[in-house]
Amino acid sequence: MNTLGTLEDLAKEHGTPLVVVDHLILRRNYEEFTRYLPRVQAYYAVKANPDPMIVETLYHLGASFDVASFSEFSLACQNVKGLPEEKRREFIQERIIYANPVKTIEALKKLDTYKPLVTYDNQEEVRKIREHAPNARLVLRIKVPNIGALLKLSTKFGAPPGEAVRLMKAAHGAGLALEGISFHVGSQNTNYDNYVKALIVAEGILAEARLYGFDKLRVLDIGGGFPAPYDRSVRPFQELARILNAELDRLFPPSVHIAAEPGRFLVATAATLVASVIGKTSRGVKPCYYLNDGVYQTFSGIIFDRCKYQIQAFKKGQKRISTVYGPTCDSLDTISLSEELPELNVGDLVYCRNIGAYSYATATNFNGFSPAKVVHINR
């Protein structure tokens, strides 16, 4: 596990900004997820962090993959490129789900030969799939409550439950194979009641579907949203697992394949950023520090993910409320207006844990500042 001494040594060796990905933590997170949710097959949400080394580690642990673009699909397939064609196709068909309900025509054409699992949530998508990927196997995504989620996804995706059976009929009428239903309670969802409500809605839809002859739906994808422990306000994962296990066993027979799409939960705590102070000043009496990483780089999650990160200093000393900026000349590049830090000098190092999800995955080269270098430890 990355100690402060290890982080400082790596920063001296590689320079900053530096993201340190600890595969020991990654393995621990995956093992925790699978241990507490034994009925659930984890399909890692590649969008959370598409680092090939992370994808490879999770593959060897037994993970399946949730992809949302053909590029992510190809990345997941890299792990099985050396297998015999039969085994490779089996992996793609059973352990990858293309969980973007709206797909490009180009992606559908490329996917068709693999007979993949794909999600959909509207009539137009049925038409596109029938025309360009008739061999795909469909999973209907339904809309469920996202109350309390850091990012609500139900406004963009998900068919209203009242339209579910109609869309199933549409897929069946188009000659497409229908495999099951899926939902997503929203990203970083700390309101565990959302899962219970969503599972009850899903069971009701499956029961209604059986009345219309859809009695062989075998997949229930409960999506992502599993919260990472950014701070102590996040209730333990074991508590959510107990709730999920009880409801899954109550509502769904063992013949139903339960899938989930953890992303943030697996990778958030597996990475730490080390950055350097490149400038300092005061605005009134408030200390202000400028780092060589900001919201256009590893701290992009502040903008895209509405995530709050805690910046900490390696040095000790009396702490004061400080402002922390990134390196670009854009005033949007503000990391924090209220960080508790000791007095820092140019050249001092700071670090930020729990920054593995939706961070350097969405980093840019804006203003000529390159994303942080990434190093992997404990592989």
C-alpha positions in Angstrom: 0.0 0.0 0.0 1.4 3.4 -0.9 2.8 5.0 2.3 3.9 8.7 2.4 7.5 7.6 2.1 6.7 5.5 -1.0 4.9 8.4 -2.6 7.7 10.8 -1.9 10.3 8.4 -3.3 8.2 7.9 -6.5 7.8 11.6 -6.9 11.6 12.1 -6.7 12.1 9.3 -9.2 9.4 10.3 -11.7 8.6 14.0 -11.0 5.2 15.5 -10.6 2.4 15.6 -11.2 2.3 11.9 -10.6 -0.6 9.4 -10.2 0.3 6.3 -8.3 -2.0 3.4 -9.0 -1.8 0.7 -6.3 -2.9 -2.7 -7.7 -3.0 -4.1 -4.2 -5.8 -1.8 -3.3 -7.5 -2.5 -6.7 -7.4 -6.3 -5.9 -8.7 -5.7 -2.4 -11.6 -3.6 -3.7 -12.6 -6.3 -6.2 -12.3 -9.1 -3.7 -14.5 -7.1 -1.2 -17.2 -6.6 -3.9 -17.3 -10.2 -4.9 -17.1 -11.5 -1.3 -20.0 -9.5 0.0 -22.2 -9.9 -3.2 -21.7 -13.6 -4.1 -24.6 -13.7 -6.5 -23.5 -10.7 -8.5 -21.1 -10.8 -11.4 -19.0 -7.6 -11.5 -18.8 -6.0 -14.9 -16.2 -3.3 -14.4 -17.4 0.1 -15.8 -14.4 0.8 -18.0 -15.3 4.5 -18.3 -14.4 5.0 -14.7 -10.7 4.5 -15.6 -9.8 2.9 -18.9 -6.1 2.4 -18.0 -5.1 -0.8 -19.8 -3.1 -2.1 -16.7 -6.2 -1.7 -14.5 -8.4 -3.5 -17.0 -5.8 -6.3 -17.2 -5.6 -6.7 -13.4 -9.4 -6.9 -13.1 -9.6 -9.4 -16.0 -7.1 -11.8 -14.3 -9.2 -11.4 -11.1 -12.3 -12.7 -13.0 -14.0 -9.4 -13.7 -16.4 -8.9 -16.7 -16.7 -5.5 -18.4 -19.2 -2.8 -18.9 -18.2 -0.8 -22.0 -19.9 2.3 -23.5 -18.0 2.8 -26.8 -16.3 0.6 -29.3 -13.0 1.8 -28.1 -13.7 0.5 -24.6 -15.0 -2.7 -26.2 -11.7 -3.2 -28.0 -9.8 -2.4 -24.8 -11.6 -5.1 -22.9 -11.0 -7.6 -25.8 -7.3 -7.0 -25.7 -7.1 -9.4 -22.7 -8.3 -12.3 -24.8 -6.6 -11.6 -28.1 -4.4 -14.6 -27.7 -7.1 -17.1 -26.9 -8.6 -19.5 -29.5 -11.4 -17.9 -31.4 -14.1 -20.0 -29.7 -13.0 -18.9 -26.2 -12.6 -15.3 -27.3 -16.1 -15.2 -28.6 -17.4 -16.8 -25.5 -15.7 -14.1 -23.4 -17.2 -11.3 -25.5 -20.7 -12.8 -25.4 -20.8 -13.6 -21.7 -18.5 -11.2 -20.0 -18.9 -7.9 -21.9 -22.0 -5.8 -21.9 -22.2 -2.7 -24.2 -24.2 -0.7 -21.7 -24.6 2.5 -23.6 -28.3 2.7 -24.5 -27.6 4.8 -27.6 -25.0 3.4 -29.9 -23.5 4.7 -33.2 -24.3 2.9 -36.4 -20.6 2.3 -36.9 -20.3 0.6 -33.5 -23.3 -1.6 -34.1 -22.0 -2.8 -37.5 -18.7 -3.8 -35.8 -20.4 -5.4 -32.9 -22.9 -7.5 -34.8 -20.5 -10.4 -35.6 -19.9 -11.0 -31.9 -23.6 -11.4 -30.8 -22.9 -9.1 -27.8 -25.2 -8.0 -25.0 -26.3 -4.4 -25.6 -28.7 -2.2 -23.7 -31.5 -0.1 -25.3 -34.2 2.1 -23.9 -36.2 3.5 -26.9 -37.9 2.5 -30.2 -35.4 4.2 -32.5 -32.6 2.1 -30.9 -34.6 -1.1 -31.7 -34.7 0.0 -35.4 -31.0 0.7 -35.5 -30.1 -2.6 -33.9 -32.4 -4.5 -36.2 -30.8 -2.9 -39.2 -27.2 -2.9 -38.2 -26.7 -5.5 -35.4 -29.5 -8.1 -35.7 -27.4 -10.7 -33.9 -27.1 -8.5 -30.8 -28.8 -9.7 -27.6 -30.8 -7.0 -25.9 -31.2 -5.8 -22.3 -33.8 -3.1 -21.7 -32.7 -0.3 -19.5 -35.5 1.1 -17.3 -35.7 4.4 -15.4 -35.5 4.2 -11.6 -35.1 6.7 -8.8 -31.7 8.5 -8.5 -32.4 10.4 -5.3 -29.3 11.2 -3.4 -26.8 10.2 -6.2 -23.8 12.4 -6.9 -24.7 12.3 -10.6 -28.2 11.5 -11.7 -28.4 9.4 -14.8 -32.1 8.8 -15.1 -32.7 12.1 -16.8 -30.6 10.9 -19.8 -31.2 7.2 -20.0 -33.9 4.7 -19.0 -37.4 3.8 -20.3 -40.3 4.6 -18.0 -41.4 1.4 -16.3 -44.8 1.8 -17.9 -43.3 1.5 -21.4 -41.1 -1.5 -20.6 -43.3 -4.2 -21.9 -44.1 -2.2 -25.0 -40.4 -1.9 -25.8 -39.9 -5.6 -25.1 -42.6 -6.3 -27.7 -40.9 -4.0 -30.1 -37.6 -5.8 -29.8 -39.4 -9.2 -30.1 -41.4 -8.0 -33.1 -38.2 -6.9 -34.8 -36.8 -10.5 -34.5 -34.2 -9.5 -31.9 -33.2 -11.7 -28.9 -34.2 -10.2 -25.6 -32.1 -11.2 -22.6 -33.3 -9.1 -19.6 -33.5 -5.7 -18.0 -31.1 -3.2 -16.4 -31.2 0.0 -14.4 -28.8 2.5 -12.8 -29.5 4.3 -9.5 -27.0 7.1 -10.3 -23.3 7.5 -9.6 -21.9 7.5 -6.1 -25.4 6.8 -4.7 -25.4 6.8 -0.9 -29.2 6.4 -0.6 -29.4 2.7 -0.3 -33.2 2.8 -0.5 -32.8 3.6 -4.3 -31.6 0.0 -4.8 -34.5 -1.5 -3.0 -37.0 0.6 -4.9 -35.3 -0.2 -8.2 -35.3 -4.0 -7.5 -39.0 -3.9 -6.7 -39.7 -2.0 -10.0 -37.5 -4.5 -11.9 -39.3 -7.5 -10.4 -42.7 -6.0 -11.2 -41.7 -5.5 -14.9 -40.4 -9.1 -15.2 -43.7 -10.3 -13.7 -45.7 -8.3 -16.2 -43.4 -9.4 -19.0 -44.1 -13.1 -18.2 -47.8 -12.4 -18.7 -47.0 -11.6 -22.3 -44.8 -14.6 -22.9 -41.5 -13.2 -22.0 -40.7 -15.9 -19.5 -37.1 -16.6 -20.4 -35.5 -13.3 -19.5 -32.3 -14.4 -17.7 -30.3 -11.2 -17.0 -30.9 -8.5 -14.4 -28.2 -5.8 -14.5 -28.4 -3.7 -11.4 -26.0 -1.1 -12.8 -23.4 0.9 -10.9 -23.6 3.6 -8.3 -21.8 1.7 -5.5 -20.2 4.5 -3.5 -16.5 4.8 -2.9 -15.5 5.6 0.7 -14.3 9.2 0.0 -15.0 10.1 3.6 -16.6 8.8 6.7 -20.1 10.0 5.7 -20.3 7.0 3.2 -21.9 4.1 4.9 -20.0 0.8 4.8 -20.3 -1.3 1.6 -21.2 -4.3 3.8 -24.4 -2.5 4.8 -25.4 -2.0 1.2 -24.5 -5.6 0.4 -26.7 -7.0 3.2 -29.6 -5.0 1.8 -29.0 -6.1 -1.8 -28.5 -9.8 -0.9 -31.7 -9.9 1.0 -33.7 -8.3 -1.8 -32.1 -10.3 -4.6 -32.9 -13.6 -2.8 -36.4 -12.5 -2.0 -37.3 -11.3 -5.4 -35.3 -13.2 -8.0 -34.8 -17.0 -8.4 -31.3 -18.4 -8.7 -31.8 -18.9 -12.4 -31.6 -15.1 -12.9 -28.1 -13.9 -13.8 -27.4 -10.9 -11.6 -24.9 -8.4 -13.2 -23.6 -5.1 -11.8 -21.4 -2.4 -13.2 -19.0 -1.2 -10.4 -16.5 1.4 -11.6 -15.9 4.1 -9.0 -16.0 1.6 -6.1 -13.2 -0.5 -7.6 -10.8 2.2 -8.7 -11.4 5.4 -6.7 -9.3 4.4 -3.7 -6.6 2.7 -5.8 -4.9 5.9 -7.0 -3.1 8.8 -5.3 -2.0 12.0 -6.9 1.3 13.7 -5.9 1.7 17.3 -7.1 4.1 20.2 -6.5 3.5 23.8 -5.3 4.6 26.0 -8.2 3.4 29.4 -6.7 2.1 31.0 -3.6 0.5 34.3 -2.6 -2.1 35.8 -0.3 -5.5 37.3 -1.1 -6.1 39.4 1.9 -5.0 37.2 4.8 -5.9 33.9 3.0 -3.0 31.8 1.7 -3.2 30.8 -1.9 -1.2 28.0 -3.5 -0.8 27.0 -7.2 -0.2 23.4 -8.1 1.2 21.8 -11.2 -2.1 19.9 -11.6 -5.6 21.2 -11.8 -9.2 20.7 -12.9 -8.1 20.3 -16.6 -5.9 17.5 -15.6 -6.2 14.9 -12.7 -8.7 17.1 -10.8 -11.1 17.0 -13.7 -13.5 15.1 -11.5 -14.3 18.4 -9.8 -15.9 19.6 -13.0 -17.1 16.4 -14.7 -17.9 14.3 -11.7 -18.8 16.9 -9.0 -16.3 15.2 -6.8 -14.6 16.8 -3.8 -11.0 15.8 -3.0 -9.0 16.4 0.1 -5.5 17.8 -0.5 -2.9 17.0 2.1 0.6 18.2 2.7 3.6 16.0 3.5 5.0 18.6 5.8 3.6 19.3 9.3 2.6 22.6 10.8 -0.3 24.7 12.0 -3.0 24.6 9.4 -4.9 27.5 7.9 -7.8 27.7 5.5 -6.3 28.1 2.1 -7.2 28.4 -1.6 -5.7 25.9 -4.0 -5.5 26.6 -7.8 -4.4 24.6 -10.7 -1.6 25.8 -13.2 -3.6 27.1 -16.1 -4.6 30.8 -16.6 -8.3 30.0 -16.4 -10.0 31.1 -13.2 -12.2 28.0 -13.5 -9.1 26.1 -12.6 -9.8 26.3 -8.9 -9.3 23.1 -6.9 -10.5 24.3 -3.5 -11.4 27.5 -1.7 -11.3 26.0 1.8 -8.4 23.5 2.1 -6.7 23.1 5.5 -3.0 23.2 4.9 0.2 24.2 6.7 2.3 27.0 5.3 3.8 25.7 2.0 6.6 26.9 -0.1 7.3 26.6 -3.8 8.6 23.1 -4.4 6.8 21.4 -1.6 4.7 18.3 -2.4 1.1 17.7 -1.6 -1.0 14.6 -2.2 -4.6 13.6 -2.8 -5.8 10.1 -2.2 -9.0 8.4 -3.6 -8.5 10.0 -7.1 -8.6 6.9 -9.3 -12.1 7.3 -10.8 -13.1 9.8 -13.4 -9.9 11.8 -12.9 -7.0 11.3 -15.3 -9.5 9.4 -17.4 -10.9 12.8 -18.4 -7.7 14.9 -18.3 -6.8 17.2 -21.1 -3.8 19.1 -22.5 -5.5 22.5 -22.1 -3.3 25.5 -22.0 -0.3 23.3 -22.8 -0.3 21.5 -19.5 0.0 17.8 -19.9 -1.8 15.2 -17.8 0.1 13.6 -14.9 2.4 10.7 -15.4 0.9 7.4 -14.2 2.9 4.7 -12.4 1.7 1.4 -11.2 2.8 -0.4 -8.1 2.2 -3.8 -6.6 1.1 -5.4 -9.9 
